[in-house]
Amino acid sequence: MDPLFTPLRLRNVELRNRLGLPAMSTYQAAPGSLPAPRWHLPHYQTRSVGMGLVLVEATAVAPEGLATPDDLGLWNDTQAQALTQIAEVITAQGAVPGLQLSHAGRKAARTRPWGDGADAALAETDGGWTPLGPSPLAFADGYSTPAEMTPAQIKRAVTQFAAAATRAACAGFRVVELHAGHGRLLHSFLPPLANHRTDAYGGDFAGRTLLLRQTVRAVRAALPDELPLIVRMSCCDFLPGGWTLDDTVRLVPLLAADGADLIDCTSGGIARPEPRPTGPCWQAPYAATIRHRTGVPTAAVGKITTLGQARDLLADGTCDLVLMGRQLLVDPMLPARHAHDLAPAPYRRALATTAAAGDGHLPPEL
Ligand SMILES: Cc1cc2nc3c(=O)[nH]c(=O)nc-3n(C[C@H](O)[C@H](O)[C@H](O)COP(=O)(O)O)c2cc1C
């Protein structure tokens, strides 16, 4: 049996295969942090063909958690209603719709990463605000120094994640992923490098992990029992004073007890400059280590570009799910080209004939 095209059950949700699209911001939201139907619906519909799971891009749980004004948001019912359509187009293709909930923390209030004035602190005249973080420490040069969150603000963030999870389930999403990686709020509390607090949310391991654990518990309580919760973690930071793979191995069983069903294993993003390794499947060893040392299911992600690589990672026990990002942005028909029955009916004949003729040849006319 092909390990890639084997279903994966998480709680009461079955993914038809082990291939997922990771959350990838497209920075195309309409005013009000709403989906732009002409962008988001075709984008996600196309990228659901043949997929087991489609995780919709980082969606802010509060206005101050927007990384950019072009991100999606989910702190009101209008947004939830609009997101329903994205969940519908994903479901209609046979994939399971998932939503990534995010608070950008000290990396909030930026411009999007391309175009004029790209990747800069958002000026107050353009609607900018002071971002929030565990401590008044900027992510890097050119980033705003965040305001140190009060305990009341921290508790409010937990509530915002839980409220957004409730709305995500109501909107038809059947998987929720918490973004606790890439230096965003939930990640930024974990390493001493970014968290200098001396209260209950800082100091030792228990203190620095408290926000993430409280959030996982609150989101778990907000979600229906049958829906799985994924936590995306930066498994290591590559920097002195940063979070380590051993820290992740120590925390993951606690998160699983708190209600996390699968760990999506990414890395880095806590500070710059960052000595970051790279290469084909380069983060997969994190997924393998966590899976083997904790017994908690994992997803591997990062420069996985062929179905053969994905199959090998599943066959050798590295992970339970493979996420393929940039490759599927540019080549969304990849899974269906290899499993024609997963394609919508109007494409199947073309797929069969192009495969018979060899890639790059047009199918015969009807
Ligand atoms: C354009 C772009 C947008 C991204 N947006 C997000 C995001 O919203 N949330 C997130 O957790 N990661 C985000 N990522 C990281 C991807 O989810 C993924 O982990 C990364 O691209 C590595 O996988 P790949 O090599 O298959 O692309 C983004 C990456 C890119 C290239």
The ligand as a Tripos MOL2 file, in Angstrom:
@<TRIPOS>MOLECULE
LIG
   31    33     1     0     0
SMALL
NO_CHARGES

@<TRIPOS>ATOM
      1 C1          4.9250   32.9510    0.8100 C.3       1 LIG1
      2 C2          5.0040   32.1810    2.1110 C.ar      1 LIG1
      3 C3          4.0660   32.4000    3.0950 C.ar      1 LIG1
      4 C4          4.1220   31.6950    4.3110 C.ar      1 LIG1
      5 N1          3.1640   31.9110    5.2530 N.ar      1 LIG1
      6 C5          3.1400   31.1550    6.3830 C.ar      1 LIG1
      7 C6          2.0650   31.2590    7.3080 C.ar      1 LIG1
      8 O1          1.0890   31.9850    7.1010 O.2       1 LIG1
      9 N2          2.1350   30.4970    8.4230 N.ar      1 LIG1
     10 C7          3.1720   29.6370    8.6560 C.ar      1 LIG1
     11 O2          3.1860   28.9570    9.6800 O.2       1 LIG1
     12 N3          4.1860   29.4960    7.7720 N.ar      1 LIG1
     13 C8          4.1740   30.2050    6.6380 C.ar      1 LIG1
     14 N4          5.1330   29.9970    5.6980 N.ar      1 LIG1
     15 C9          6.0610   28.8640    5.8560 C.3       1 LIG1
     16 C10         5.4700   27.6220    5.1440 C.3       1 LIG1
     17 O3          4.3030   27.1690    5.7950 O.3       1 LIG1
     18 C11         6.4710   26.4560    5.0930 C.3       1 LIG1
     19 O4          6.7560   26.0450    6.4050 O.3       1 LIG1
     20 C12         7.7590   26.8500    4.3750 C.3       1 LIG1
     21 O5          7.4890   27.4910    3.1400 O.3       1 LIG1
     22 C13         8.6570   25.6270    4.1310 C.3       1 LIG1
     23 O6          7.9850   24.6810    3.3240 O.3       1 LIG1
     24 P1          8.3040   24.5750    1.7260 P.3       1 LIG1
     25 O7          9.7940   24.4410    1.5810 O.co2     1 LIG1
     26 O8          7.5640   23.3260    1.3000 O.co2     1 LIG1
     27 O9          7.7830   25.8040    1.0760 O.co2     1 LIG1
     28 C14         5.1290   30.7360    4.5130 C.ar      1 LIG1
     29 C15         6.0760   30.5140    3.5060 C.ar      1 LIG1
     30 C16         6.0240   31.2220    2.3190 C.ar      1 LIG1
     31 C17         7.0480   30.9180    1.2540 C.3       1 LIG1
@<TRIPOS>BOND
     1     1     2 1
     2     2     3 ar
     3     2    30 ar
     4     3     4 ar
     5     4     5 ar
     6     4    28 ar
     7     5     6 ar
     8     6     7 ar
     9     6    13 1
    10     7     8 2
    11     7     9 ar
    12     9    10 ar
    13    10    11 2
    14    10    12 ar
    15    12    13 ar
    16    13    14 ar
    17    14    15 1
    18    14    28 ar
    19    15    16 1
    20    16    17 1
    21    16    18 1
    22    18    19 1
    23    18    20 1
    24    20    21 1
    25    20    22 1
    26    22    23 1
    27    23    24 1
    28    24    25 2
    29    24    26 1
    30    24    27 1
    31    28    29 ar
    32    29    30 ar
    33    30    31 1
@<TRIPOS>SUBSTRUCTURE
     1 LIG1         1 GROUP 0 **** ****
